[in-house]
Amino acid sequence: MSDKHVVSHGVSYNTANEDDEGQRLDNYLARVLKGVPRSMLYRILRRGEVRVNKGRVSPSYKLKAGDVIRIPPVTVTEGPVTIPSSNLHLVQDLKDRILFENEDLLVVNKPAGLAAHGGSGIEFGLIESLRALKPEQRFLELAHRLDKETSGCLIVAKRRSALRNLHEQFRQRIVKKRYLTLVPGKWDRRVHLVDAPLVRNELRSGERMVEVSFKNGAPSSTGYDVVEFLNGATLMAAMPHTGRTHQIRVHSAYVKHPVGGDEKYGDKDFNAFLKSIGLKRMFLHAFKITFLNPADGKMLKVEAPLPPELEQAVEILRKKADV
């Protein structure tokens, strides 16, 4: 006998309260329409069937207290959370990837290849995996994001109040992030800052491309420190001072030292070389994050060790340099 049951949701009008404030519309819908696949949520959003204050808005619209959300009729078969078999190992792997946890939040070491959240053709991301891993946790929301191919520290809020606190820390640039990346060539030690405005364009295919534009770009800056010179490459620390899409990747490419393994903005020859020594991913890892604990205001510092595949690439180039 199946323990699934069909639930039909008629048209409803929900009013966002203070606890909903600041939450993305797509994440709000995922919470109130439990069991509805992300693909269906994005479909009704694209069609304009979801309205906020009688108007169409994007999935990334952030709710304000008092917003009236029209939710169209949807029918869904509810049952236990089913994890696609291809993602099962990723969900289980996350148990050992939680670097820090308290009552307000957790910091997870996101693996490369796992999107931060579902949507845009991706049914299952890190946040969905964590919700499957912790079904008793009523509230789990991303405090920020990492690109799919970037690994490392990612903060997930366990309370709405903590999420608001963390968002404010990001706005005030209290949160500090330090990434490790491998770039081709020898970086000039005198270059410690790349200050170049960025603009985001969407191609007809739907792919996002970001480029430097001093005419209409948004202010963007990234700090850089040399960690180690290797054979034909440099291990760098990158510290984004602003939070633009693909910022480190575009700024690195702008100064002719693109991120290794970056298929979008990278150097084809360097990428091919990295593949030849066994590296099959982008070399960008969120190594360290510091922020204030929402509960007591004390500084927290969390570090994610360099993944084995990145460590191995560094070791190979280190040995080549010694020859």
Solvent accessible surface area in square Angstrom, and as a share of the most:
residue,aa,sasa,rsa
1,M,246,1.10
2,S,81,0.52
3,D,105,0.55
4,K,108,0.46
5,H,102,0.45
6,V,100,0.58
7,V,39,0.22
8,S,83,0.54
9,H,46,0.20
10,G,48,0.46
11,V,68,0.39
12,S,42,0.27
13,Y,142,0.54
14,N,43,0.22
15,T,87,0.51
16,A,2,0.02
17,N,85,0.43
18,E,126,0.57
19,D,84,0.43
20,D,10,0.05
21,E,67,0.30
22,G,21,0.20
23,Q,4,0.02
24,R,44,0.16
25,L,0,0.00
26,D,1,0.00
27,N,12,0.06
28,Y,8,0.03
29,L,0,0.00
30,A,22,0.17
31,R,73,0.27
32,V,48,0.28
33,L,6,0.03
34,K,129,0.55
35,G,53,0.51
36,V,12,0.07
37,P,56,0.35
38,R,13,0.05
39,S,56,0.36
40,M,43,0.19
41,L,1,0.00
42,Y,25,0.09
43,R,87,0.32
44,I,9,0.05
45,L,11,0.06
46,R,161,0.59
47,R,151,0.55
48,G,6,0.06
49,E,54,0.24
50,V,3,0.02
51,R,83,0.30
52,V,6,0.04
53,N,86,0.44
54,K,187,0.79
55,G,27,0.26
56,R,145,0.53
57,V,43,0.25
58,S,58,0.38
59,P,41,0.26
60,S,53,0.34
61,Y,49,0.18
62,K,106,0.45
63,L,2,0.01
64,K,114,0.48
65,A,47,0.36
66,G,47,0.45
67,D,9,0.04
68,V,61,0.35
69,I,0,0.00
70,R,67,0.24
71,I,4,0.02
72,P,2,0.01
73,P,82,0.51
74,V,10,0.06
75,T,80,0.47
76,V,12,0.07
77,T,77,0.45
78,E,42,0.19
79,G,38,0.37
80,P,83,0.52
81,V,101,0.58
82,T,104,0.61
83,I,37,0.19
84,P,52,0.32
85,S,99,0.64
86,S,81,0.52
87,N,24,0.12
88,L,86,0.43
89,H,120,0.53
90,L,36,0.18
91,V,1,0.00
92,Q,86,0.38
93,D,54,0.28
94,L,0,0.00
95,K,118,0.50
96,D,128,0.66
97,R,58,0.21
98,I,44,0.22
99,L,60,0.30
100,F,57,0.24
101,E,71,0.32
102,N,40,0.20
103,E,127,0.57
104,D,13,0.06
105,L,0,0.00
106,L,0,0.00
107,V,0,0.00
108,V,0,0.00
109,N,16,0.08
110,K,0,0.00
111,P,13,0.08
112,A,29,0.23
113,G,36,0.34
114,L,6,0.03
115,A,10,0.07
116,A,6,0.05
117,H,40,0.18
118,G,0,0.00
119,G,9,0.08
120,S,112,0.72
121,G,87,0.83
122,I,60,0.31
123,E,76,0.34
124,F,27,0.11
125,G,0,0.00
126,L,0,0.00
127,I,2,0.01
128,E,20,0.09
129,S,0,0.00
130,L,0,0.00
131,R,63,0.23
132,A,17,0.14
133,L,31,0.16
134,K,31,0.13
135,P,100,0.63
136,E,125,0.56
137,Q,51,0.23
138,R,226,0.82
139,F,27,0.11
140,L,5,0.02
141,E,7,0.03
142,L,11,0.06
143,A,5,0.04
144,H,18,0.08
145,R,89,0.32
146,L,14,0.07
147,D,41,0.21
148,K,92,0.39
149,E,69,0.31
150,T,2,0.01
151,S,2,0.01
152,G,0,0.00
153,C,1,0.01
154,L,0,0.00
155,I,0,0.00
156,V,0,0.00
157,A,0,0.00
158,K,21,0.09
159,R,113,0.41
160,R,18,0.07
161,S,65,0.42
162,A,1,0.01
163,L,5,0.03
164,R,94,0.34
165,N,57,0.29
166,L,0,0.00
167,H,34,0.15
168,E,69,0.31
169,Q,8,0.04
170,F,53,0.22
171,R,164,0.60
172,Q,109,0.48
173,R,132,0.48
174,I,52,0.26
175,V,15,0.08
176,K,119,0.50
177,K,37,0.16
178,R,73,0.27
179,Y,14,0.05
180,L,20,0.10
181,T,0,0.00
182,L,0,0.00
183,V,0,0.00
184,P,22,0.14
185,G,32,0.31
186,K,149,0.63
187,W,6,0.02
188,D,56,0.29
189,R,139,0.51
190,R,201,0.73
191,V,52,0.30
192,H,105,0.47
193,L,95,0.47
194,V,6,0.03
195,D,95,0.49
196,A,0,0.00
197,P,24,0.15
198,L,7,0.03
199,V,34,0.19
200,R,135,0.49
201,N,61,0.31
202,E,126,0.57
203,L,86,0.43
204,R,253,0.92
205,S,94,0.61
206,G,41,0.39
207,E,77,0.35
208,R,101,0.37
209,M,58,0.26
210,V,6,0.04
211,E,92,0.41
212,V,34,0.19
213,S,20,0.13
214,F,141,0.59
215,K,192,0.81
216,N,106,0.54
217,G,20,0.19
218,A,38,0.29
219,P,99,0.62
220,S,2,0.01
221,S,17,0.11
222,T,0,0.00
223,G,5,0.05
224,Y,1,0.00
225,D,48,0.25
226,V,25,0.14
227,V,70,0.40
228,E,48,0.21
229,F,62,0.26
230,L,15,0.07
231,N,63,0.32
232,G,56,0.54
233,A,2,0.02
234,T,0,0.00
235,L,10,0.05
236,M,0,0.00
237,A,0,0.00
238,A,0,0.00
239,M,38,0.17
240,P,26,0.16
241,H,80,0.36
242,T,15,0.09
243,G,76,0.73
244,R,91,0.33
245,T,36,0.21
246,H,20,0.09
247,Q,7,0.03
248,I,9,0.05
249,R,23,0.08
250,V,8,0.05
251,H,0,0.00
252,S,0,0.00
253,A,28,0.22
254,Y,99,0.38
255,V,43,0.25
256,K,166,0.70
257,H,30,0.13
258,P,14,0.09
259,V,1,0.00
260,G,0,0.00
261,G,13,0.13
262,D,2,0.01
263,E,131,0.59
264,K,60,0.25
265,Y,30,0.11
266,G,25,0.24
267,D,59,0.30
268,K,176,0.75
269,D,117,0.60
270,F,18,0.08
271,N,12,0.06
272,A,60,0.46
273,F,68,0.28
274,L,1,0.01
275,K,115,0.49
276,S,87,0.56
277,I,28,0.14
278,G,46,0.44
279,L,3,0.02
280,K,179,0.76
281,R,28,0.10
282,M,8,0.03
283,F,0,0.00
284,L,7,0.03
285,H,0,0.00
286,A,1,0.01
287,F,49,0.20
288,K,49,0.21
289,I,1,0.01
290,T,25,0.14
291,F,0,0.00
292,L,51,0.25
293,N,17,0.09
294,P,30,0.19
295,A,75,0.58
296,D,83,0.43
297,G,42,0.41
298,K,141,0.60
299,M,120,0.54
300,L,31,0.16
301,K,130,0.55
302,V,10,0.05
303,E,73,0.33
304,A,0,0.00
305,P,92,0.58
306,L,31,0.15
307,P,15,0.09
308,P,109,0.69
309,E,67,0.30
310,L,0,0.00
311,E,72,0.32
312,Q,106,0.47
313,A,2,0.02
314,V,1,0.01
315,E,62,0.28
316,I,48,0.25
317,L,0,0.00
318,R,74,0.27
319,K,133,0.56
320,K,84,0.36
321,A,53,0.41
322,D,118,0.61
323,V,164,0.94
